Amino acid sequence: MTLDASPRLAMQAPALPAIVIGGYLGSGKTTLVNRLLRAANGERLGVLVNDFGDVAIDAALIEARDGDVLSLAGGCVCCSFGADLVGALRTLAQRDPPVDRIVIETSGVALPRAVAQTARLAPAIAVEAIIVIADGETVRRRARDRYIGEMVLQQLREADLIVLNKLDLVAAAGESSDVEAVRTWLQQIAAGVPIVDATHADVAPALALEPPAAAAARVTDAALSPLRRRSMRISNGGNMPAAERFDCATLDCGSGVDVAALAGTLVEPIYGVLRAKGIVRDRSGAWHAIQTVGARACISQPPSASDPRAGRLVVIGLRGRLDVPALARAIGVAPG
């Protein structure tokens, strides 16, 4: 089956995965980066930033400094790229020991899609998604600013996933209805882009991290049990710990699926999937790595299908909005 030529669905060869984190100045990008570094859990992250002067990597994570490179806990590394992103990516991809994933934090005045397009010029780099952080307290005011408004709006429109951050400040400044007003405004500005509420950039790290095989291997029934507990739809989820705001489930795709159709289904908003990843087998018996972030789906050659957990698809969504039974019926597979 021929894949959709849309830029949000692409076939890629095995490559070093990367995510782009964008958003205006002060929105919480660095806070999110620090959270991802703490949650790497053995995965070696390579973090690229525009300028160390704008980045406050937590001191507890820094083990050594060598010129413009910070060696971080857990084998992670952070360095600046200035105007030469492609060169920095080449250097990072050649490190020994190698990094497992790259996180690119853009300047607060950069357009994340342009950064992602530049990153794709580097050999063997696969940009998985653009995550844009929005400061819930100030984003609407900045969007009206005559000097920066259009840039702020364009950053939001280029996102595959929006993290609506600082909701505690929104609630503190007015009524709880203000939170819903900001969310509704964002839905109008960036139609079809999933929005995740957050305070202090506290989102489920799995929305950004882990390769498909690792996700399928790590998500066990024991790990999922606290996430699978259902509750009423949250009205102020930004104040809840991330683990309590998300549901996660595993689908058994071992019998063979139409991989392109599966990718298209996973990004349908009706099912509430924010992130999906796994290694699945098509109807001819060939294996594919598949992942989605928001409205973007990516199918690639898997690094290995020898893991006994291959054939499983992990899906993550907001609690009360992730409709696993309907999704399983739509793609003709069974919950794991």
Sequence and secondary structure as in RCSB ss.txt:
>XXXX:A:sequence
MTLDASPRLAMQAPALPAIVIGGYLGSGKTTLVNRLLRAANGERLGVLVNDFGDVAIDAALIEARDGDVLSLAGG
CVCCSFGADLVGALRTLAQRDPPVDRIVIETSGVALPRAVAQTARLAPAIAVEAIIVIADGETVRRRARDRYIGE
MVLQQLREADLIVLNKLDLVAAAGESSDVEAVRTWLQQIAAGVPIVDATHADVAPALALEPPAAAAARVTDAALS
PLRRRSMRISNGGNMPAAERFDCATLDCGSGVDVAALAGTLVEPIYGVLRAKGIVRDRSGAWHAIQTVGARACIS
QPPSASDPRAGRLVVIGLRGRLDVPALARAIGVAPG
>XXXX:A:secstr
     STTEEEE S EEEEEEE STTSSHHHHHHHHHHT TT  EEEEES GGG    GGGEEEEETTEEEEGGG
 EEEE TT HHHHHHHHHT SS  SEEEEE  TTS HHHHHHHHTTSTTEEEEEEEEEEETTTHHHHHT TTTHH
HHHHHHHT SEEEEE HHHHHHHS THHHHHHHHHHHHHTTT  EEE STT   GGGT   HHHHHHH  HHHHH
HHH   S  SSGGGS HHHHEEEEEEE TT B HHHHHHHHT GGG  SEEEEEEEBTTS EEEEEEETTEEEEE
  S S STTTTEEEEEEETTT  HHHHHHHHT EE 
